[in-house]
Amino acid sequence: MTHDEPALRAAYLVLRERAEDALAEVLARRLGQPADAIEVRVQAAAMSAVLRVATDDVAQAAVEGVTTETLERHREQMASAVNRVLRGLSQPR
């Protein structure tokens, strides 16, 4: 629905942006870097993208009728994506 309603989409994107800032704060503490460091902001953006895609997928599935299998598949896909992002982020620079 947020894709078809401009006001809802705008509110959703503002919330995603705020979530990205919160992710940057958490990552900064874990990495021992300032939250405004480019590396931290890029990592937060990557994590936010994973969450946005997962949220959009679950919302679409809800329109089609959510089953336990659908939710489990989404959970596994999201966990896999988060793991891939974290592995990539933990590589030495």
PDB file of N, CA, C and O in Angstrom:
ATOM      1  N   MET A   1       0.815  -1.184   0.000  1.00  0.00           N
ATOM      2  CA  MET A   1       0.000   0.000   0.000  1.00  0.00           C
ATOM      3  C   MET A   1       0.864   1.255   0.000  1.00  0.00           C
ATOM      4  O   MET A   1       0.492   2.251  -0.621  1.00  0.00           O
ATOM      5  N   THR A   2       2.012   1.233   0.683  1.00  0.00           N
ATOM      6  CA  THR A   2       2.833   2.441   0.756  1.00  0.00           C
ATOM      7  C   THR A   2       3.384   2.837  -0.606  1.00  0.00           C
ATOM      8  O   THR A   2       3.726   4.001  -0.813  1.00  0.00           O
ATOM      9  N   HIS A   3       3.478   1.898  -1.536  1.00  0.00           N
ATOM     10  CA  HIS A   3       3.974   2.238  -2.867  1.00  0.00           C
ATOM     11  C   HIS A   3       2.932   3.008  -3.664  1.00  0.00           C
ATOM     12  O   HIS A   3       3.281   3.767  -4.568  1.00  0.00           O
ATOM     13  N   ASP A   4       1.658   2.821  -3.339  1.00  0.00           N
ATOM     14  CA  ASP A   4       0.573   3.446  -4.097  1.00  0.00           C
ATOM     15  C   ASP A   4       0.046   4.728  -3.468  1.00  0.00           C
ATOM     16  O   ASP A   4      -0.683   5.482  -4.112  1.00  0.00           O
ATOM     17  N   GLU A   5       0.406   4.974  -2.228  1.00  0.00           N
ATOM     18  CA  GLU A   5      -0.087   6.147  -1.507  1.00  0.00           C
ATOM     19  C   GLU A   5       1.088   7.052  -1.153  1.00  0.00           C
ATOM     20  O   GLU A   5       1.863   6.724  -0.255  1.00  0.00           O
ATOM     21  N   PRO A   6       1.236   8.186  -1.839  1.00  0.00           N
ATOM     22  CA  PRO A   6       2.399   9.051  -1.620  1.00  0.00           C
ATOM     23  C   PRO A   6       2.589   9.490  -0.163  1.00  0.00           C
ATOM     24  O   PRO A   6       3.720   9.520   0.321  1.00  0.00           O
ATOM     25  N   ALA A   7       1.524   9.824   0.533  1.00  0.00           N
ATOM     26  CA  ALA A   7       1.663  10.278   1.921  1.00  0.00           C
ATOM     27  C   ALA A   7       2.161   9.146   2.821  1.00  0.00           C
ATOM     28  O   ALA A   7       3.015   9.366   3.681  1.00  0.00           O
ATOM     29  N   LEU A   8       1.631   7.938   2.627  1.00  0.00           N
ATOM     30  CA  LEU A   8       2.094   6.792   3.406  1.00  0.00           C
ATOM     31  C   LEU A   8       3.542   6.464   3.066  1.00  0.00           C
ATOM     32  O   LEU A   8       4.335   6.141   3.951  1.00  0.00           O
ATOM     33  N   ARG A   9       3.883   6.546   1.784  1.00  0.00           N
ATOM     34  CA  ARG A   9       5.257   6.259   1.353  1.00  0.00           C
ATOM     35  C   ARG A   9       6.230   7.249   1.992  1.00  0.00           C
ATOM     36  O   ARG A   9       7.303   6.860   2.453  1.00  0.00           O
ATOM     37  N   ALA A  10       5.857   8.517   2.019  1.00  0.00           N
ATOM     38  CA  ALA A  10       6.719   9.538   2.626  1.00  0.00           C
ATOM     39  C   ALA A  10       6.931   9.262   4.108  1.00  0.00           C
ATOM     40  O   ALA A  10       8.055   9.349   4.603  1.00  0.00           O
ATOM     41  N   ALA A  11       5.854   8.929   4.820  1.00  0.00           N
ATOM     42  CA  ALA A  11       5.980   8.624   6.253  1.00  0.00           C
ATOM     43  C   ALA A  11       6.835   7.381   6.462  1.00  0.00           C
ATOM     44  O   ALA A  11       7.657   7.341   7.377  1.00  0.00           O
ATOM     45  N   TYR A  12       6.651   6.387   5.638  1.00  0.00           N
ATOM     46  CA  TYR A  12       7.425   5.152   5.734  1.00  0.00           C
ATOM     47  C   TYR A  12       8.913   5.439   5.524  1.00  0.00           C
ATOM     48  O   TYR A  12       9.754   4.935   6.269  1.00  0.00           O
ATOM     49  N   LEU A  13       9.235   6.243   4.518  1.00  0.00           N
ATOM     50  CA  LEU A  13      10.632   6.544   4.229  1.00  0.00           C
ATOM     51  C   LEU A  13      11.273   7.373   5.349  1.00  0.00           C
ATOM     52  O   LEU A  13      12.457   7.200   5.638  1.00  0.00           O
ATOM     53  N   VAL A  14      10.519   8.257   5.972  1.00  0.00           N
ATOM     54  CA  VAL A  14      11.034   9.012   7.113  1.00  0.00           C
ATOM     55  C   VAL A  14      11.357   8.053   8.259  1.00  0.00           C
ATOM     56  O   VAL A  14      12.403   8.180   8.896  1.00  0.00           O
ATOM     57  N   LEU A  15      10.477   7.107   8.522  1.00  0.00           N
ATOM     58  CA  LEU A  15      10.734   6.119   9.576  1.00  0.00           C
ATOM     59  C   LEU A  15      11.953   5.267   9.251  1.00  0.00           C
ATOM     60  O   LEU A  15      12.744   4.960  10.143  1.00  0.00           O
ATOM     61  N   ARG A  16      12.120   4.881   7.989  1.00  0.00           N
ATOM     62  CA  ARG A  16      13.297   4.103   7.586  1.00  0.00           C
ATOM     63  C   ARG A  16      14.572   4.914   7.797  1.00  0.00           C
ATOM     64  O   ARG A  16      15.591   4.380   8.235  1.00  0.00           O
ATOM     65  N   GLU A  17      14.509   6.199   7.485  1.00  0.00           N
ATOM     66  CA  GLU A  17      15.676   7.065   7.677  1.00  0.00           C
ATOM     67  C   GLU A  17      16.041   7.160   9.156  1.00  0.00           C
ATOM     68  O   GLU A  17      17.219   7.110   9.509  1.00  0.00           O
ATOM     69  N   ARG A  18      15.055   7.294  10.003  1.00  0.00           N
ATOM     70  CA  ARG A  18      15.314   7.338  11.449  1.00  0.00           C
ATOM     71  C   ARG A  18      15.893   6.015  11.937  1.00  0.00           C
ATOM     72  O   ARG A  18      16.784   5.997  12.787  1.00  0.00           O
ATOM     73  N   ALA A  19      15.393   4.922  11.405  1.00  0.00           N
ATOM     74  CA  ALA A  19      15.916   3.607  11.782  1.00  0.00           C
ATOM     75  C   ALA A  19      17.377   3.489  11.349  1.00  0.00           C
ATOM     76  O   ALA A  19      18.194   2.914  12.069  1.00  0.00           O
ATOM     77  N   GLU A  20      17.705   4.030  10.184  1.00  0.00           N
ATOM     78  CA  GLU A  20      19.083   3.984   9.701  1.00  0.00           C
ATOM     79  C   GLU A  20      20.007   4.752  10.654  1.00  0.00           C
ATOM     80  O   GLU A  20      21.122   4.310  10.928  1.00  0.00           O
ATOM     81  N   ASP A  21      19.550   5.887  11.151  1.00  0.00           N
ATOM     82  CA  ASP A  21      20.340   6.650  12.126  1.00  0.00           C
ATOM     83  C   ASP A  21      20.566   5.835  13.400  1.00  0.00           C
ATOM     84  O   ASP A  21      21.664   5.833  13.957  1.00  0.00           O
ATOM     85  N   ALA A  22      19.522   5.147  13.855  1.00  0.00           N
ATOM     86  CA  ALA A  22      19.652   4.306  15.057  1.00  0.00           C
ATOM     87  C   ALA A  22      20.620   3.151  14.803  1.00  0.00           C
ATOM     88  O   ALA A  22      21.429   2.821  15.670  1.00  0.00           O
ATOM     89  N   LEU A  23      20.545   2.535  13.622  1.00  0.00           N
ATOM     90  CA  LEU A  23      21.479   1.463  13.274  1.00  0.00           C
ATOM     91  C   LEU A  23      22.919   1.994  13.260  1.00  0.00           C
ATOM     92  O   LEU A  23      23.841   1.313  13.709  1.00  0.00           O
ATOM     93  N   ALA A  24      23.100   3.194  12.749  1.00  0.00           N
ATOM     94  CA  ALA A  24      24.441   3.794  12.714  1.00  0.00           C
ATOM     95  C   ALA A  24      24.990   3.979  14.124  1.00  0.00           C
ATOM     96  O   ALA A  24      26.175   3.744  14.363  1.00  0.00           O
ATOM     97  N   GLU A  25      24.152   4.391  15.048  1.00  0.00           N
ATOM     98  CA  GLU A  25      24.595   4.561  16.438  1.00  0.00           C
ATOM     99  C   GLU A  25      25.052   3.234  17.039  1.00  0.00           C
ATOM    100  O   GLU A  25      26.094   3.170  17.691  1.00  0.00           O
ATOM    101  N   VAL A  26      24.282   2.192  16.822  1.00  0.00           N
ATOM    102  CA  VAL A  26      24.623   0.864  17.355  1.00  0.00           C
ATOM    103  C   VAL A  26      25.907   0.344  16.708  1.00  0.00           C
ATOM    104  O   VAL A  26      26.808  -0.131  17.399  1.00  0.00           O
ATOM    105  N   LEU A  27      25.983   0.436  15.393  1.00  0.00           N
ATOM    106  CA  LEU A  27      27.182  -0.028  14.691  1.00  0.00           C
ATOM    107  C   LEU A  27      28.414   0.768  15.110  1.00  0.00           C
ATOM    108  O   LEU A  27      29.497   0.202  15.256  1.00  0.00           O
ATOM    109  N   ALA A  28      28.257   2.061  15.300  1.00  0.00           N
ATOM    110  CA  ALA A  28      29.390   2.897  15.706  1.00  0.00           C
ATOM    111  C   ALA A  28      29.951   2.434  17.044  1.00  0.00           C
ATOM    112  O   ALA A  28      31.166   2.338  17.217  1.00  0.00           O
ATOM    113  N   ARG A  29      29.069   2.151  17.979  1.00  0.00           N
ATOM    114  CA  ARG A  29      29.536   1.656  19.292  1.00  0.00           C
ATOM    115  C   ARG A  29      30.258   0.330  19.137  1.00  0.00           C
ATOM    116  O   ARG A  29      31.311   0.124  19.741  1.00  0.00           O
ATOM    117  N   ARG A  30      29.710  -0.567  18.340  1.00  0.00           N
ATOM    118  CA  ARG A  30      30.335  -1.888  18.154  1.00  0.00           C
ATOM    119  C   ARG A  30      31.672  -1.807  17.438  1.00  0.00           C
ATOM    120  O   ARG A  30      32.585  -2.584  17.716  1.00  0.00           O
ATOM    121  N   LEU A  31      31.779  -0.861  16.512  1.00  0.00           N
ATOM    122  CA  LEU A  31      33.001  -0.739  15.722  1.00  0.00           C
ATOM    123  C   LEU A  31      34.008   0.228  16.339  1.00  0.00           C
ATOM    124  O   LEU A  31      35.144   0.320  15.875  1.00  0.00           O
ATOM    125  N   GLY A  32      33.598   0.948  17.382  1.00  0.00           N
ATOM    126  CA  GLY A  32      34.479   1.917  18.005  1.00  0.00           C
ATOM    127  C   GLY A  32      34.784   3.098  17.097  1.00  0.00           C
ATOM    128  O   GLY A  32      35.886   3.646  17.120  1.00  0.00           O
ATOM    129  N   GLN A  33      33.801   3.480  16.303  1.00  0.00           N
ATOM    130  CA  GLN A  33      33.959   4.605  15.382  1.00  0.00           C
ATOM    131  C   GLN A  33      32.832   5.597  15.605  1.00  0.00           C
ATOM    132  O   GLN A  33      31.814   5.250  16.203  1.00  0.00           O
ATOM    133  N   PRO A  34      32.997   6.825  15.134  1.00  0.00           N
ATOM    134  CA  PRO A  34      31.901   7.786  15.241  1.00  0.00           C
ATOM    135  C   PRO A  34      30.741   7.402  14.316  1.00  0.00           C
ATOM    136  O   PRO A  34      30.956   6.824  13.251  1.00  0.00           O
ATOM    137  N   ALA A  35      29.534   7.722  14.724  1.00  0.00           N
ATOM    138  CA  ALA A  35      28.343   7.367  13.944  1.00  0.00           C
ATOM    139  C   ALA A  35      28.307   8.063  12.592  1.00  0.00           C
ATOM    140  O   ALA A  35      27.629   7.593  11.677  1.00  0.00           O
ATOM    141  N   ASP A  36      29.019   9.169  12.449  1.00  0.00           N
ATOM    142  CA  ASP A  36      29.003   9.867  11.161  1.00  0.00           C
ATOM    143  C   ASP A  36      30.149   9.449  10.232  1.00  0.00           C
ATOM    144  O   ASP A  36      30.324  10.027   9.159  1.00  0.00           O
ATOM    145  N   ALA A  37      30.928   8.442  10.651  1.00  0.00           N
ATOM    146  CA  ALA A  37      31.987   7.922   9.776  1.00  0.00           C
ATOM    147  C   ALA A  37      31.339   7.272   8.557  1.00  0.00           C
ATOM    148  O   ALA A  37      30.322   6.590   8.676  1.00  0.00           O
ATOM    149  N   ILE A  38      31.930   7.486   7.395  1.00  0.00           N
ATOM    150  CA  ILE A  38      31.340   6.970   6.157  1.00  0.00           C
ATOM    151  C   ILE A  38      31.164   5.459   6.209  1.00  0.00           C
ATOM    152  O   ILE A  38      30.159   4.938   5.726  1.00  0.00           O
ATOM    153  N   GLU A  39      32.134   4.746   6.793  1.00  0.00           N
ATOM    154  CA  GLU A  39      32.033   3.288   6.870  1.00  0.00           C
ATOM    155  C   GLU A  39      30.814   2.869   7.687  1.00  0.00           C
ATOM    156  O   GLU A  39      30.105   1.930   7.327  1.00  0.00           O
ATOM    157  N   VAL A  40      30.584   3.568   8.779  1.00  0.00           N
ATOM    158  CA  VAL A  40      29.443   3.260   9.652  1.00  0.00           C
ATOM    159  C   VAL A  40      28.137   3.587   8.942  1.00  0.00           C
ATOM    160  O   VAL A  40      27.187   2.805   8.997  1.00  0.00           O
ATOM    161  N   ARG A  41      28.082   4.731   8.279  1.00  0.00           N
ATOM    162  CA  ARG A  41      26.852   5.127   7.590  1.00  0.00           C
ATOM    163  C   ARG A  41      26.516   4.182   6.449  1.00  0.00           C
ATOM    164  O   ARG A  41      25.347   3.867   6.227  1.00  0.00           O
ATOM    165  N   VAL A  42      27.541   3.724   5.715  1.00  0.00           N
ATOM    166  CA  VAL A  42      27.298   2.781   4.621  1.00  0.00           C
ATOM    167  C   VAL A  42      26.798   1.446   5.176  1.00  0.00           C
ATOM    168  O   VAL A  42      25.882   0.845   4.615  1.00  0.00           O
ATOM    169  N   GLN A  43      27.387   0.991   6.260  1.00  0.00           N
ATOM    170  CA  GLN A  43      26.957  -0.266   6.872  1.00  0.00           C
ATOM    171  C   GLN A  43      25.521  -0.148   7.382  1.00  0.00           C
ATOM    172  O   GLN A  43      24.721  -1.069   7.217  1.00  0.00           O
ATOM    173  N   ALA A  44      25.201   0.976   7.995  1.00  0.00           N
ATOM    174  CA  ALA A  44      23.831   1.188   8.475  1.00  0.00           C
ATOM    175  C   ALA A  44      22.852   1.211   7.305  1.00  0.00           C
ATOM    176  O   ALA A  44      21.750   0.673   7.402  1.00  0.00           O
ATOM    177  N   ALA A  45      23.252   1.828   6.210  1.00  0.00           N
ATOM    178  CA  ALA A  45      22.388   1.878   5.021  1.00  0.00           C
ATOM    179  C   ALA A  45      22.159   0.474   4.461  1.00  0.00           C
ATOM    180  O   ALA A  45      21.053   0.143   4.034  1.00  0.00           O
ATOM    181  N   ALA A  46      23.211  -0.349   4.465  1.00  0.00           N
ATOM    182  CA  ALA A  46      23.067  -1.723   3.973  1.00  0.00           C
ATOM    183  C   ALA A  46      22.106  -2.511   4.852  1.00  0.00           C
ATOM    184  O   ALA A  46      21.242  -3.226   4.344  1.00  0.00           O
ATOM    185  N   MET A  47      22.251  -2.386   6.154  1.00  0.00           N
ATOM    186  CA  MET A  47      21.339  -3.092   7.062  1.00  0.00           C
ATOM    187  C   MET A  47      19.910  -2.570   6.908  1.00  0.00           C
ATOM    188  O   MET A  47      18.957  -3.348   6.931  1.00  0.00           O
ATOM    189  N   SER A  48      19.766  -1.283   6.755  1.00  0.00           N
ATOM    190  CA  SER A  48      18.445  -0.694   6.571  1.00  0.00           C
ATOM    191  C   SER A  48      17.800  -1.207   5.285  1.00  0.00           C
ATOM    192  O   SER A  48      16.595  -1.457   5.242  1.00  0.00           O
ATOM    193  N   ALA A  49      18.609  -1.361   4.245  1.00  0.00           N
ATOM    194  CA  ALA A  49      18.075  -1.883   2.979  1.00  0.00           C
ATOM    195  C   ALA A  49      17.554  -3.300   3.151  1.00  0.00           C
ATOM    196  O   ALA A  49      16.496  -3.639   2.621  1.00  0.00           O
ATOM    197  N   VAL A  50      18.284  -4.131   3.886  1.00  0.00           N
ATOM    198  CA  VAL A  50      17.828  -5.501   4.153  1.00  0.00           C
ATOM    199  C   VAL A  50      16.472  -5.458   4.857  1.00  0.00           C
ATOM    200  O   VAL A  50      15.548  -6.179   4.480  1.00  0.00           O
ATOM    201  N   LEU A  51      16.359  -4.620   5.869  1.00  0.00           N
ATOM    202  CA  LEU A  51      15.103  -4.536   6.625  1.00  0.00           C
ATOM    203  C   LEU A  51      13.966  -3.975   5.768  1.00  0.00           C
ATOM    204  O   LEU A  51      12.824  -4.422   5.881  1.00  0.00           O
ATOM    205  N   ARG A  52      14.277  -2.997   4.912  1.00  0.00           N
ATOM    206  CA  ARG A  52      13.243  -2.432   4.046  1.00  0.00           C
ATOM    207  C   ARG A  52      12.722  -3.467   3.063  1.00  0.00           C
ATOM    208  O   ARG A  52      11.513  -3.598   2.874  1.00  0.00           O
ATOM    209  N   VAL A  53      13.624  -4.195   2.443  1.00  0.00           N
ATOM    210  CA  VAL A  53      13.216  -5.229   1.485  1.00  0.00           C
ATOM    211  C   VAL A  53      12.392  -6.302   2.186  1.00  0.00           C
ATOM    212  O   VAL A  53      11.362  -6.738   1.671  1.00  0.00           O
ATOM    213  N   ALA A  54      12.844  -6.724   3.354  1.00  0.00           N
ATOM    214  CA  ALA A  54      12.105  -7.751   4.101  1.00  0.00           C
ATOM    215  C   ALA A  54      10.712  -7.256   4.469  1.00  0.00           C
ATOM    216  O   ALA A  54       9.735  -7.994   4.349  1.00  0.00           O
ATOM    217  N   THR A  55      10.621  -6.011   4.916  1.00  0.00           N
ATOM    218  CA  THR A  55       9.324  -5.438   5.279  1.00  0.00           C
ATOM    219  C   THR A  55       8.406  -5.374   4.062  1.00  0.00           C
ATOM    220  O   THR A  55       7.230  -5.729   4.144  1.00  0.00           O
ATOM    221  N   ASP A  56       8.947  -4.922   2.939  1.00  0.00           N
ATOM    222  CA  ASP A  56       8.142  -4.850   1.714  1.00  0.00           C
ATOM    223  C   ASP A  56       7.668  -6.236   1.286  1.00  0.00           C
ATOM    224  O   ASP A  56       6.524  -6.400   0.863  1.00  0.00           O
ATOM    225  N   ASP A  57       8.544  -7.228   1.395  1.00  0.00           N
ATOM    226  CA  ASP A  57       8.170  -8.593   1.009  1.00  0.00           C
ATOM    227  C   ASP A  57       7.062  -9.144   1.900  1.00  0.00           C
ATOM    228  O   ASP A  57       6.122  -9.768   1.408  1.00  0.00           O
ATOM    229  N   VAL A  58       7.168  -8.919   3.191  1.00  0.00           N
ATOM    230  CA  VAL A  58       6.138  -9.415   4.106  1.00  0.00           C
ATOM    231  C   VAL A  58       4.817  -8.683   3.860  1.00  0.00           C
ATOM    232  O   VAL A  58       3.748  -9.293   3.905  1.00  0.00           O
ATOM    233  N   ALA A  59       4.892  -7.385   3.602  1.00  0.00           N
ATOM    234  CA  ALA A  59       3.669  -6.625   3.316  1.00  0.00           C
ATOM    235  C   ALA A  59       2.995  -7.160   2.056  1.00  0.00           C
ATOM    236  O   ALA A  59       1.774  -7.307   2.016  1.00  0.00           O
ATOM    237  N   GLN A  60       3.786  -7.448   1.034  1.00  0.00           N
ATOM    238  CA  GLN A  60       3.218  -8.004  -0.198  1.00  0.00           C
ATOM    239  C   GLN A  60       2.616  -9.385   0.067  1.00  0.00           C
ATOM    240  O   GLN A  60       1.546  -9.713  -0.444  1.00  0.00           O
ATOM    241  N   ALA A  61       3.307 -10.180   0.863  1.00  0.00           N
ATOM    242  CA  ALA A  61       2.784 -11.506   1.190  1.00  0.00           C
ATOM    243  C   ALA A  61       1.474 -11.396   1.958  1.00  0.00           C
ATOM    244  O   ALA A  61       0.584 -12.230   1.789  1.00  0.00           O
ATOM    245  N   ALA A  62       1.352 -10.385   2.790  1.00  0.00           N
ATOM    246  CA  ALA A  62       0.129 -10.203   3.568  1.00  0.00           C
ATOM    247  C   ALA A  62      -1.066  -9.938   2.650  1.00  0.00           C
ATOM    248  O   ALA A  62      -2.181 -10.380   2.928  1.00  0.00           O
ATOM    249  N   VAL A  63      -0.828  -9.228   1.574  1.00  0.00           N
ATOM    250  CA  VAL A  63      -1.892  -8.954   0.604  1.00  0.00           C
ATOM    251  C   VAL A  63      -2.357 -10.263  -0.032  1.00  0.00           C
ATOM    252  O   VAL A  63      -3.541 -10.461  -0.302  1.00  0.00           O
ATOM    253  N   GLU A  64      -1.388 -11.146  -0.260  1.00  0.00           N
ATOM    254  CA  GLU A  64      -1.694 -12.413  -0.926  1.00  0.00           C
ATOM    255  C   GLU A  64      -2.168 -13.486   0.047  1.00  0.00           C
ATOM    256  O   GLU A  64      -2.635 -14.543  -0.378  1.00  0.00           O
ATOM    257  N   GLY A  65      -2.055 -13.230   1.335  1.00  0.00           N
ATOM    258  CA  GLY A  65      -2.443 -14.204   2.347  1.00  0.00           C
ATOM    259  C   GLY A  65      -1.211 -14.853   2.955  1.00  0.00           C
ATOM    260  O   GLY A  65      -0.529 -15.639   2.298  1.00  0.00           O
ATOM    261  N   VAL A  66      -0.933 -14.530   4.184  1.00  0.00           N
ATOM    262  CA  VAL A  66       0.279 -15.009   4.847  1.00  0.00           C
ATOM    263  C   VAL A  66       0.053 -16.413   5.397  1.00  0.00           C
ATOM    264  O   VAL A  66      -0.952 -16.703   6.045  1.00  0.00           O
ATOM    265  N   THR A  67       1.020 -17.261   5.115  1.00  0.00           N
ATOM    266  CA  THR A  67       1.004 -18.606   5.691  1.00  0.00           C
ATOM    267  C   THR A  67       2.228 -18.744   6.584  1.00  0.00           C
ATOM    268  O   THR A  67       3.156 -17.940   6.504  1.00  0.00           O
ATOM    269  N   THR A  68       2.227 -19.739   7.411  1.00  0.00           N
ATOM    270  CA  THR A  68       3.387 -20.019   8.255  1.00  0.00           C
ATOM    271  C   THR A  68       4.617 -20.257   7.398  1.00  0.00           C
ATOM    272  O   THR A  68       5.711 -19.806   7.737  1.00  0.00           O
ATOM    273  N   GLU A  69       4.443 -20.958   6.296  1.00  0.00           N
ATOM    274  CA  GLU A  69       5.562 -21.238   5.397  1.00  0.00           C
ATOM    275  C   GLU A  69       6.123 -19.955   4.799  1.00  0.00           C
ATOM    276  O   GLU A  69       7.339 -19.801   4.680  1.00  0.00           O
ATOM    277  N   THR A  70       5.242 -19.041   4.426  1.00  0.00           N
ATOM    278  CA  THR A  70       5.681 -17.759   3.862  1.00  0.00           C
ATOM    279  C   THR A  70       6.493 -16.979   4.882  1.00  0.00           C
ATOM    280  O   THR A  70       7.562 -16.457   4.568  1.00  0.00           O
ATOM    281  N   LEU A  71       5.989 -16.902   6.089  1.00  0.00           N
ATOM    282  CA  LEU A  71       6.712 -16.174   7.134  1.00  0.00           C
ATOM    283  C   LEU A  71       8.061 -16.821   7.434  1.00  0.00           C
ATOM    284  O   LEU A  71       9.055 -16.122   7.631  1.00  0.00           O
ATOM    285  N   GLU A  72       8.099 -18.134   7.470  1.00  0.00           N
ATOM    286  CA  GLU A  72       9.358 -18.836   7.727  1.00  0.00           C
ATOM    287  C   GLU A  72      10.349 -18.579   6.593  1.00  0.00           C
ATOM    288  O   GLU A  72      11.533 -18.352   6.843  1.00  0.00           O
ATOM    289  N   ARG A  73       9.879 -18.612   5.372  1.00  0.00           N
ATOM    290  CA  ARG A  73      10.755 -18.346   4.227  1.00  0.00           C
ATOM    291  C   ARG A  73      11.307 -16.926   4.296  1.00  0.00           C
ATOM    292  O   ARG A  73      12.494 -16.710   4.048  1.00  0.00           O
ATOM    293  N   HIS A  74      10.454 -15.957   4.631  1.00  0.00           N
ATOM    294  CA  HIS A  74      10.915 -14.568   4.763  1.00  0.00           C
ATOM    295  C   HIS A  74      11.928 -14.431   5.899  1.00  0.00           C
ATOM    296  O   HIS A  74      12.921 -13.716   5.768  1.00  0.00           O
ATOM    297  N   ARG A  75      11.672 -15.116   7.008  1.00  0.00           N
ATOM    298  CA  ARG A  75      12.603 -15.058   8.135  1.00  0.00           C
ATOM    299  C   ARG A  75      13.965 -15.601   7.735  1.00  0.00           C
ATOM    300  O   ARG A  75      14.996 -15.009   8.053  1.00  0.00           O
ATOM    301  N   GLU A  76      13.965 -16.729   7.037  1.00  0.00           N
ATOM    302  CA  GLU A  76      15.226 -17.328   6.597  1.00  0.00           C
ATOM    303  C   GLU A  76      15.949 -16.440   5.589  1.00  0.00           C
ATOM    304  O   GLU A  76      17.170 -16.293   5.653  1.00  0.00           O
ATOM    305  N   GLN A  77      15.206 -15.852   4.664  1.00  0.00           N
ATOM    306  CA  GLN A  77      15.824 -14.969   3.676  1.00  0.00           C
ATOM    307  C   GLN A  77      16.419 -13.732   4.349  1.00  0.00           C
ATOM    308  O   GLN A  77      17.515 -13.296   3.997  1.00  0.00           O
ATOM    309  N   MET A  78      15.701 -13.176   5.308  1.00  0.00           N
ATOM    310  CA  MET A  78      16.205 -11.997   6.000  1.00  0.00           C
ATOM    311  C   MET A  78      17.445 -12.337   6.816  1.00  0.00           C
ATOM    312  O   MET A  78      18.421 -11.587   6.795  1.00  0.00           O
ATOM    313  N   ALA A  79      17.419 -13.454   7.534  1.00  0.00           N
ATOM    314  CA  ALA A  79      18.583 -13.867   8.322  1.00  0.00           C
ATOM    315  C   ALA A  79      19.785 -14.081   7.414  1.00  0.00           C
ATOM    316  O   ALA A  79      20.899 -13.690   7.762  1.00  0.00           O
ATOM    317  N   SER A  80      19.575 -14.689   6.272  1.00  0.00           N
ATOM    318  CA  SER A  80      20.663 -14.922   5.324  1.00  0.00           C
ATOM    319  C   SER A  80      21.230 -13.599   4.809  1.00  0.00           C
ATOM    320  O   SER A  80      22.446 -13.431   4.723  1.00  0.00           O
ATOM    321  N   ALA A  81      20.354 -12.671   4.472  1.00  0.00           N
ATOM    322  CA  ALA A  81      20.809 -11.365   3.973  1.00  0.00           C
ATOM    323  C   ALA A  81      21.578 -10.607   5.050  1.00  0.00           C
ATOM    324  O   ALA A  81      22.624 -10.021   4.770  1.00  0.00           O
ATOM    325  N   VAL A  82      21.068 -10.614   6.274  1.00  0.00           N
ATOM    326  CA  VAL A  82      21.765  -9.937   7.369  1.00  0.00           C
ATOM    327  C   VAL A  82      23.135 -10.572   7.582  1.00  0.00           C
ATOM    328  O   VAL A  82      24.122  -9.860   7.761  1.00  0.00           O
ATOM    329  N   ASN A  83      23.208 -11.890   7.564  1.00  0.00           N
ATOM    330  CA  ASN A  83      24.496 -12.573   7.724  1.00  0.00           C
ATOM    331  C   ASN A  83      25.466 -12.191   6.617  1.00  0.00           C
ATOM    332  O   ASN A  83      26.647 -11.965   6.881  1.00  0.00           O
ATOM    333  N   ARG A  84      24.982 -12.114   5.376  1.00  0.00           N
ATOM    334  CA  ARG A  84      25.857 -11.735   4.267  1.00  0.00           C
ATOM    335  C   ARG A  84      26.376 -10.323   4.433  1.00  0.00           C
ATOM    336  O   ARG A  84      27.553 -10.053   4.192  1.00  0.00           O
ATOM    337  N   VAL A  85      25.495  -9.416   4.846  1.00  0.00           N
ATOM    338  CA  VAL A  85      25.921  -8.029   5.067  1.00  0.00           C
ATOM    339  C   VAL A  85      26.948  -7.979   6.189  1.00  0.00           C
ATOM    340  O   VAL A  85      27.980  -7.323   6.050  1.00  0.00           O
ATOM    341  N   LEU A  86      26.682  -8.656   7.289  1.00  0.00           N
ATOM    342  CA  LEU A  86      27.607  -8.624   8.412  1.00  0.00           C
ATOM    343  C   LEU A  86      28.949  -9.259   8.060  1.00  0.00           C
ATOM    344  O   LEU A  86      29.992  -8.745   8.464  1.00  0.00           O
ATOM    345  N   ARG A  87      28.944 -10.352   7.326  1.00  0.00           N
ATOM    346  CA  ARG A  87      30.211 -10.967   6.902  1.00  0.00           C
ATOM    347  C   ARG A  87      31.006 -10.003   6.039  1.00  0.00           C
ATOM    348  O   ARG A  87      32.219  -9.864   6.197  1.00  0.00           O
ATOM    349  N   GLY A  88      30.316  -9.347   5.136  1.00  0.00           N
ATOM    350  CA  GLY A  88      30.990  -8.383   4.267  1.00  0.00           C
ATOM    351  C   GLY A  88      31.540  -7.213   5.060  1.00  0.00           C
ATOM    352  O   GLY A  88      32.605  -6.682   4.745  1.00  0.00           O
ATOM    353  N   LEU A  89      30.812  -6.815   6.088  1.00  0.00           N
ATOM    354  CA  LEU A  89      31.239  -5.676   6.890  1.00  0.00           C
ATOM    355  C   LEU A  89      32.388  -6.026   7.814  1.00  0.00           C
ATOM    356  O   LEU A  89      33.139  -5.144   8.230  1.00  0.00           O
ATOM    357  N   SER A  90      32.532  -7.283   8.136  1.00  0.00           N
ATOM    358  CA  SER A  90      33.570  -7.672   9.089  1.00  0.00           C
ATOM    359  C   SER A  90      34.901  -7.978   8.398  1.00  0.00           C
ATOM    360  O   SER A  90      35.899  -8.242   9.069  1.00  0.00           O
ATOM    361  N   GLN A  91      34.920  -7.945   7.069  1.00  0.00           N
ATOM    362  CA  GLN A  91      36.159  -8.215   6.345  1.00  0.00           C
ATOM    363  C   GLN A  91      37.164  -7.103   6.615  1.00  0.00           C
ATOM    364  O   GLN A  91      36.792  -5.932   6.680  1.00  0.00           O
ATOM    365  N   PRO A  92      38.452  -7.468   6.775  1.00  0.00           N
ATOM    366  CA  PRO A  92      39.458  -6.444   6.990  1.00  0.00           C
ATOM    367  C   PRO A  92      39.533  -5.476   5.814  1.00  0.00           C
ATOM    368  O   PRO A  92      39.314  -5.855   4.664  1.00  0.00           O
ATOM    369  N   ARG A  93      39.835  -4.265   6.114  1.00  0.00           N
ATOM    370  CA  ARG A  93      39.924  -3.240   5.070  1.00  0.00           C
ATOM    371  C   ARG A  93      41.353  -2.954   4.742  1.00  0.00           C
ATOM    372  O   ARG A  93      41.634  -2.117   3.884  1.00  0.00           O
TER     373      ARG A  93
END
